[in-house]
Amino acid sequence: MLILRVLEKRGIDIPETARERITSCTDLDTLTLWFDRSLTATAAEELFADGPDDPS
């Protein structure tokens, strides 16, 4: 999964809950959004903020 690779290469810690959320997602639009965010995020949780998969 490229999102995880980008975060790892950038030295960003990926909590198990975030890892599971990323690997279990099957929506391509959401994955694309998360990938784009992974390029600039400073924490894995930033991928999910205000996104289409955000439960809040």
DOBA-241874 format. One record per atom (N, C-alpha, C): residue in one letter; chain; atom name; x, y negated, z. Coordinates in pm, whole numbers. Layout:
BEGIN
<atom><r>A</r><c>A</c><a>CA</a><X>X</X><Y>Y</Y><Z>Z</Z></atom>
...
END
This chain:
BEGIN
<atom><r>M</r><c>A</c><a>N</a><X>86</X><Y>118</Y><Z>0</Z></atom>
<atom><r>M</r><c>A</c><a>CA</a><X>0</X><Y>0</Y><Z>0</Z></atom>
<atom><r>M</r><c>A</c><a>C</a><X>90</X><Y>-124</Y><Z>0</Z></atom>
<atom><r>L</r><c>A</c><a>N</a><X>78</X><Y>-205</Y><Z>-102</Z></atom>
<atom><r>L</r><c>A</c><a>CA</a><X>166</X><Y>-320</Y><Z>-118</Z></atom>
<atom><r>L</r><c>A</c><a>C</a><X>150</X><Y>-425</Y><Z>-10</Z></atom>
<atom><r>I</r><c>A</c><a>N</a><X>30</X><Y>-440</Y><Z>44</Z></atom>
<atom><r>I</r><c>A</c><a>CA</a><X>9</X><Y>-539</Y><Z>150</Z></atom>
<atom><r>I</r><c>A</c><a>C</a><X>98</X><Y>-506</Y><Z>268</Z></atom>
<atom><r>L</r><c>A</c><a>N</a><X>100</X><Y>-380</Y><Z>309</Z></atom>
<atom><r>L</r><c>A</c><a>CA</a><X>183</X><Y>-339</Y><Z>422</Z></atom>
<atom><r>L</r><c>A</c><a>C</a><X>331</X><Y>-358</Y><Z>390</Z></atom>
<atom><r>R</r><c>A</c><a>N</a><X>370</X><Y>-327</Y><Z>269</Z></atom>
<atom><r>R</r><c>A</c><a>CA</a><X>510</X><Y>-343</Y><Z>229</Z></atom>
<atom><r>R</r><c>A</c><a>C</a><X>553</X><Y>-489</Y><Z>235</Z></atom>
<atom><r>V</r><c>A</c><a>N</a><X>468</X><Y>-579</Y><Z>185</Z></atom>
<atom><r>V</r><c>A</c><a>CA</a><X>501</X><Y>-722</Y><Z>189</Z></atom>
<atom><r>V</r><c>A</c><a>C</a><X>519</X><Y>-767</Y><Z>334</Z></atom>
<atom><r>L</r><c>A</c><a>N</a><X>424</X><Y>-730</Y><Z>420</Z></atom>
<atom><r>L</r><c>A</c><a>CA</a><X>434</X><Y>-771</Y><Z>560</Z></atom>
<atom><r>L</r><c>A</c><a>C</a><X>560</X><Y>-713</Y><Z>625</Z></atom>
<atom><r>E</r><c>A</c><a>N</a><X>590</X><Y>-587</Y><Z>599</Z></atom>
<atom><r>E</r><c>A</c><a>CA</a><X>709</X><Y>-524</Y><Z>656</Z></atom>
<atom><r>E</r><c>A</c><a>C</a><X>836</X><Y>-593</Y><Z>607</Z></atom>
<atom><r>K</r><c>A</c><a>N</a><X>845</X><Y>-621</Y><Z>478</Z></atom>
<atom><r>K</r><c>A</c><a>CA</a><X>963</X><Y>-687</Y><Z>421</Z></atom>
<atom><r>K</r><c>A</c><a>C</a><X>981</X><Y>-827</Y><Z>476</Z></atom>
<atom><r>R</r><c>A</c><a>N</a><X>869</X><Y>-890</Y><Z>513</Z></atom>
<atom><r>R</r><c>A</c><a>CA</a><X>875</X><Y>-1025</Y><Z>569</Z></atom>
<atom><r>R</r><c>A</c><a>C</a><X>900</X><Y>-1022</Y><Z>719</Z></atom>
<atom><r>G</r><c>A</c><a>N</a><X>911</X><Y>-901</Y><Z>777</Z></atom>
<atom><r>G</r><c>A</c><a>CA</a><X>941</X><Y>-888</Y><Z>920</Z></atom>
<atom><r>G</r><c>A</c><a>C</a><X>822</X><Y>-914</Y><Z>1011</Z></atom>
<atom><r>I</r><c>A</c><a>N</a><X>701</X><Y>-898</Y><Z>957</Z></atom>
<atom><r>I</r><c>A</c><a>CA</a><X>580</X><Y>-923</Y><Z>1035</Z></atom>
<atom><r>I</r><c>A</c><a>C</a><X>532</X><Y>-792</Y><Z>1097</Z></atom>
<atom><r>D</r><c>A</c><a>N</a><X>509</X><Y>-797</Y><Z>1228</Z></atom>
<atom><r>D</r><c>A</c><a>CA</a><X>459</X><Y>-680</Y><Z>1300</Z></atom>
<atom><r>D</r><c>A</c><a>C</a><X>318</X><Y>-648</Y><Z>1253</Z></atom>
<atom><r>I</r><c>A</c><a>N</a><X>292</X><Y>-518</Y><Z>1234</Z></atom>
<atom><r>I</r><c>A</c><a>CA</a><X>159</X><Y>-475</Y><Z>1187</Z></atom>
<atom><r>I</r><c>A</c><a>C</a><X>99</X><Y>-383</Y><Z>1294</Z></atom>
<atom><r>P</r><c>A</c><a>N</a><X>7</X><Y>-435</Y><Z>1374</Z></atom>
<atom><r>P</r><c>A</c><a>CA</a><X>-58</X><Y>-351</Y><Z>1475</Z></atom>
<atom><r>P</r><c>A</c><a>C</a><X>-132</X><Y>-234</Y><Z>1408</Z></atom>
<atom><r>E</r><c>A</c><a>N</a><X>-146</X><Y>-124</Y><Z>1478</Z></atom>
<atom><r>E</r><c>A</c><a>CA</a><X>-211</X><Y>-6</Y><Z>1423</Z></atom>
<atom><r>E</r><c>A</c><a>C</a><X>-352</X><Y>-37</Y><Z>1375</Z></atom>
<atom><r>T</r><c>A</c><a>N</a><X>-425</X><Y>-123</Y><Z>1447</Z></atom>
<atom><r>T</r><c>A</c><a>CA</a><X>-562</X><Y>-156</Y><Z>1405</Z></atom>
<atom><r>T</r><c>A</c><a>C</a><X>-563</X><Y>-227</Y><Z>1269</Z></atom>
<atom><r>A</r><c>A</c><a>N</a><X>-466</X><Y>-317</Y><Z>1248</Z></atom>
<atom><r>A</r><c>A</c><a>CA</a><X>-456</X><Y>-387</Y><Z>1119</Z></atom>
<atom><r>A</r><c>A</c><a>C</a><X>-415</X><Y>-289</Y><Z>1010</Z></atom>
<atom><r>R</r><c>A</c><a>N</a><X>-321</X><Y>-201</Y><Z>1041</Z></atom>
<atom><r>R</r><c>A</c><a>CA</a><X>-275</X><Y>-101</Y><Z>944</Z></atom>
<atom><r>R</r><c>A</c><a>C</a><X>-392</X><Y>-13</Y><Z>899</Z></atom>
<atom><r>E</r><c>A</c><a>N</a><X>-473</X><Y>31</Y><Z>994</Z></atom>
<atom><r>E</r><c>A</c><a>CA</a><X>-589</X><Y>116</Y><Z>962</Z></atom>
<atom><r>E</r><c>A</c><a>C</a><X>-692</X><Y>40</Y><Z>879</Z></atom>
<atom><r>R</r><c>A</c><a>N</a><X>-713</X><Y>-86</Y><Z>915</Z></atom>
<atom><r>R</r><c>A</c><a>CA</a><X>-811</X><Y>-168</Y><Z>841</Z></atom>
<atom><r>R</r><c>A</c><a>C</a><X>-768</X><Y>-186</Y><Z>696</Z></atom>
<atom><r>I</r><c>A</c><a>N</a><X>-641</X><Y>-209</Y><Z>676</Z></atom>
<atom><r>I</r><c>A</c><a>CA</a><X>-588</X><Y>-229</Y><Z>541</Z></atom>
<atom><r>I</r><c>A</c><a>C</a><X>-596</X><Y>-99</Y><Z>460</Z></atom>
<atom><r>T</r><c>A</c><a>N</a><X>-551</X><Y>11</Y><Z>519</Z></atom>
<atom><r>T</r><c>A</c><a>CA</a><X>-545</X><Y>137</Y><Z>444</Z></atom>
<atom><r>T</r><c>A</c><a>C</a><X>-683</X><Y>198</Y><Z>420</Z></atom>
<atom><r>S</r><c>A</c><a>N</a><X>-782</X><Y>161</Y><Z>500</Z></atom>
<atom><r>S</r><c>A</c><a>CA</a><X>-915</X><Y>218</Y><Z>480</Z></atom>
<atom><r>S</r><c>A</c><a>C</a><X>-1004</X><Y>133</Y><Z>389</Z></atom>
<atom><r>C</r><c>A</c><a>N</a><X>-960</X><Y>12</Y><Z>356</Z></atom>
<atom><r>C</r><c>A</c><a>CA</a><X>-1040</X><Y>-76</Y><Z>271</Z></atom>
<atom><r>C</r><c>A</c><a>C</a><X>-1039</X><Y>-26</Y><Z>127</Z></atom>
<atom><r>T</r><c>A</c><a>N</a><X>-1157</X><Y>-25</Y><Z>66</Z></atom>
<atom><r>T</r><c>A</c><a>CA</a><X>-1169</X><Y>18</Y><Z>-74</Z></atom>
<atom><r>T</r><c>A</c><a>C</a><X>-1220</X><Y>-93</Y><Z>-166</Z></atom>
<atom><r>D</r><c>A</c><a>N</a><X>-1247</X><Y>-210</Y><Z>-111</Z></atom>
<atom><r>D</r><c>A</c><a>CA</a><X>-1298</X><Y>-322</Y><Z>-190</Z></atom>
<atom><r>D</r><c>A</c><a>C</a><X>-1181</X><Y>-398</Y><Z>-253</Z></atom>
<atom><r>L</r><c>A</c><a>N</a><X>-1174</X><Y>-395</Y><Z>-386</Z></atom>
<atom><r>L</r><c>A</c><a>CA</a><X>-1060</X><Y>-457</Y><Z>-455</Z></atom>
<atom><r>L</r><c>A</c><a>C</a><X>-1052</X><Y>-607</Y><Z>-436</Z></atom>
<atom><r>D</r><c>A</c><a>N</a><X>-1164</X><Y>-675</Y><Z>-428</Z></atom>
<atom><r>D</r><c>A</c><a>CA</a><X>-1162</X><Y>-820</Y><Z>-406</Z></atom>
<atom><r>D</r><c>A</c><a>C</a><X>-1103</X><Y>-852</Y><Z>-269</Z></atom>
<atom><r>T</r><c>A</c><a>N</a><X>-1141</X><Y>-775</Y><Z>-169</Z></atom>
<atom><r>T</r><c>A</c><a>CA</a><X>-1089</X><Y>-796</Y><Z>-34</Z></atom>
<atom><r>T</r><c>A</c><a>C</a><X>-940</X><Y>-765</Y><Z>-30</Z></atom>
<atom><r>L</r><c>A</c><a>N</a><X>-899</X><Y>-655</Y><Z>-92</Z></atom>
<atom><r>L</r><c>A</c><a>CA</a><X>-757</X><Y>-620</Y><Z>-95</Z></atom>
<atom><r>L</r><c>A</c><a>C</a><X>-675</X><Y>-727</Y><Z>-167</Z></atom>
<atom><r>T</r><c>A</c><a>N</a><X>-729</X><Y>-782</Y><Z>-274</Z></atom>
<atom><r>T</r><c>A</c><a>CA</a><X>-659</X><Y>-889</Y><Z>-346</Z></atom>
<atom><r>T</r><c>A</c><a>C</a><X>-644</X><Y>-1012</Y><Z>-258</Z></atom>
<atom><r>L</r><c>A</c><a>N</a><X>-750</X><Y>-1047</Y><Z>-187</Z></atom>
<atom><r>L</r><c>A</c><a>CA</a><X>-745</X><Y>-1161</Y><Z>-95</Z></atom>
<atom><r>L</r><c>A</c><a>C</a><X>-640</X><Y>-1137</Y><Z>13</Z></atom>
<atom><r>W</r><c>A</c><a>N</a><X>-642</X><Y>-1019</Y><Z>73</Z></atom>
<atom><r>W</r><c>A</c><a>CA</a><X>-545</X><Y>-986</Y><Z>177</Z></atom>
<atom><r>W</r><c>A</c><a>C</a><X>-402</X><Y>-986</Y><Z>123</Z></atom>
<atom><r>F</r><c>A</c><a>N</a><X>-383</X><Y>-935</Y><Z>2</Z></atom>
<atom><r>F</r><c>A</c><a>CA</a><X>-249</X><Y>-937</Y><Z>-58</Z></atom>
<atom><r>F</r><c>A</c><a>C</a><X>-200</X><Y>-1080</Y><Z>-74</Z></atom>
<atom><r>D</r><c>A</c><a>N</a><X>-285</X><Y>-1166</Y><Z>-129</Z></atom>
<atom><r>D</r><c>A</c><a>CA</a><X>-246</X><Y>-1307</Y><Z>-146</Z></atom>
<atom><r>D</r><c>A</c><a>C</a><X>-209</X><Y>-1369</Y><Z>-12</Z></atom>
<atom><r>R</r><c>A</c><a>N</a><X>-287</X><Y>-1340</Y><Z>90</Z></atom>
<atom><r>R</r><c>A</c><a>CA</a><X>-259</X><Y>-1394</Y><Z>224</Z></atom>
<atom><r>R</r><c>A</c><a>C</a><X>-132</X><Y>-1335</Y><Z>284</Z></atom>
<atom><r>S</r><c>A</c><a>N</a><X>-99</X><Y>-1211</Y><Z>248</Z></atom>
<atom><r>S</r><c>A</c><a>CA</a><X>21</X><Y>-1147</Y><Z>303</Z></atom>
<atom><r>S</r><c>A</c><a>C</a><X>148</X><Y>-1219</Y><Z>260</Z></atom>
<atom><r>L</r><c>A</c><a>N</a><X>141</X><Y>-1293</Y><Z>151</Z></atom>
<atom><r>L</r><c>A</c><a>CA</a><X>258</X><Y>-1364</Y><Z>101</Z></atom>
<atom><r>L</r><c>A</c><a>C</a><X>298</X><Y>-1482</Y><Z>188</Z></atom>
<atom><r>T</r><c>A</c><a>N</a><X>201</X><Y>-1537</Y><Z>264</Z></atom>
<atom><r>T</r><c>A</c><a>CA</a><X>229</X><Y>-1656</Y><Z>345</Z></atom>
<atom><r>T</r><c>A</c><a>C</a><X>195</X><Y>-1639</Y><Z>493</Z></atom>
<atom><r>A</r><c>A</c><a>N</a><X>130</X><Y>-1531</Y><Z>530</Z></atom>
<atom><r>A</r><c>A</c><a>CA</a><X>87</X><Y>-1511</Y><Z>668</Z></atom>
<atom><r>A</r><c>A</c><a>C</a><X>205</X><Y>-1502</Y><Z>763</Z></atom>
<atom><r>T</r><c>A</c><a>N</a><X>186</X><Y>-1549</Y><Z>886</Z></atom>
<atom><r>T</r><c>A</c><a>CA</a><X>289</X><Y>-1536</Y><Z>988</Z></atom>
<atom><r>T</r><c>A</c><a>C</a><X>255</X><Y>-1426</Y><Z>1088</Z></atom>
<atom><r>A</r><c>A</c><a>N</a><X>133</X><Y>-1371</Y><Z>1078</Z></atom>
<atom><r>A</r><c>A</c><a>CA</a><X>89</X><Y>-1259</Y><Z>1160</Z></atom>
<atom><r>A</r><c>A</c><a>C</a><X>-11</X><Y>-1178</Y><Z>1079</Z></atom>
<atom><r>A</r><c>A</c><a>N</a><X>-12</X><Y>-1048</Y><Z>1100</Z></atom>
<atom><r>A</r><c>A</c><a>CA</a><X>-101</X><Y>-960</Y><Z>1023</Z></atom>
<atom><r>A</r><c>A</c><a>C</a><X>-248</X><Y>-1000</Y><Z>1039</Z></atom>
<atom><r>E</r><c>A</c><a>N</a><X>-285</X><Y>-1049</Y><Z>1155</Z></atom>
<atom><r>E</r><c>A</c><a>CA</a><X>-424</X><Y>-1085</Y><Z>1181</Z></atom>
<atom><r>E</r><c>A</c><a>C</a><X>-473</X><Y>-1199</Y><Z>1091</Z></atom>
<atom><r>E</r><c>A</c><a>N</a><X>-380</X><Y>-1277</Y><Z>1039</Z></atom>
<atom><r>E</r><c>A</c><a>CA</a><X>-417</X><Y>-1388</Y><Z>949</Z></atom>
<atom><r>E</r><c>A</c><a>C</a><X>-479</X><Y>-1337</Y><Z>819</Z></atom>
<atom><r>L</r><c>A</c><a>N</a><X>-452</X><Y>-1214</Y><Z>783</Z></atom>
<atom><r>L</r><c>A</c><a>CA</a><X>-510</X><Y>-1160</Y><Z>660</Z></atom>
<atom><r>L</r><c>A</c><a>C</a><X>-662</X><Y>-1158</Y><Z>666</Z></atom>
<atom><r>F</r><c>A</c><a>N</a><X>-715</X><Y>-1135</Y><Z>786</Z></atom>
<atom><r>F</r><c>A</c><a>CA</a><X>-857</X><Y>-1111</Y><Z>803</Z></atom>
<atom><r>F</r><c>A</c><a>C</a><X>-939</X><Y>-1235</Y><Z>838</Z></atom>
<atom><r>A</r><c>A</c><a>N</a><X>-876</X><Y>-1347</Y><Z>867</Z></atom>
<atom><r>A</r><c>A</c><a>CA</a><X>-947</X><Y>-1467</Y><Z>910</Z></atom>
<atom><r>A</r><c>A</c><a>C</a><X>-1036</X><Y>-1523</Y><Z>800</Z></atom>
<atom><r>D</r><c>A</c><a>N</a><X>-1163</X><Y>-1542</Y><Z>832</Z></atom>
<atom><r>D</r><c>A</c><a>CA</a><X>-1259</X><Y>-1604</Y><Z>742</Z></atom>
<atom><r>D</r><c>A</c><a>C</a><X>-1272</X><Y>-1534</Y><Z>607</Z></atom>
<atom><r>G</r><c>A</c><a>N</a><X>-1237</X><Y>-1407</Y><Z>603</Z></atom>
<atom><r>G</r><c>A</c><a>CA</a><X>-1246</X><Y>-1332</Y><Z>478</Z></atom>
<atom><r>G</r><c>A</c><a>C</a><X>-1379</X><Y>-1261</Y><Z>467</Z></atom>
<atom><r>P</r><c>A</c><a>N</a><X>-1404</X><Y>-1201</Y><Z>353</Z></atom>
<atom><r>P</r><c>A</c><a>CA</a><X>-1531</X><Y>-1132</Y><Z>331</Z></atom>
<atom><r>P</r><c>A</c><a>C</a><X>-1552</X><Y>-1011</Y><Z>422</Z></atom>
<atom><r>D</r><c>A</c><a>N</a><X>-1442</X><Y>-962</Y><Z>482</Z></atom>
<atom><r>D</r><c>A</c><a>CA</a><X>-1452</X><Y>-847</Y><Z>572</Z></atom>
<atom><r>D</r><c>A</c><a>C</a><X>-1446</X><Y>-890</Y><Z>717</Z></atom>
<atom><r>D</r><c>A</c><a>N</a><X>-1453</X><Y>-1021</Y><Z>743</Z></atom>
<atom><r>D</r><c>A</c><a>CA</a><X>-1444</X><Y>-1075</Y><Z>878</Z></atom>
<atom><r>D</r><c>A</c><a>C</a><X>-1579</X><Y>-1057</Y><Z>948</Z></atom>
<atom><r>P</r><c>A</c><a>N</a><X>-1584</X><Y>-979</Y><Z>1058</Z></atom>
<atom><r>P</r><c>A</c><a>CA</a><X>-1711</X><Y>-954</Y><Z>1124</Z></atom>
<atom><r>P</r><c>A</c><a>C</a><X>-1768</X><Y>-1072</Y><Z>1201</Z></atom>
<atom><r>S</r><c>A</c><a>N</a><X>-1691</X><Y>-1177</Y><Z>1221</Z></atom>
<atom><r>S</r><c>A</c><a>CA</a><X>-1743</X><Y>-1291</Y><Z>1299</Z></atom>
<atom><r>S</r><c>A</c><a>C</a><X>-1826</X><Y>-1388</Y><Z>1217</Z></atom>
END
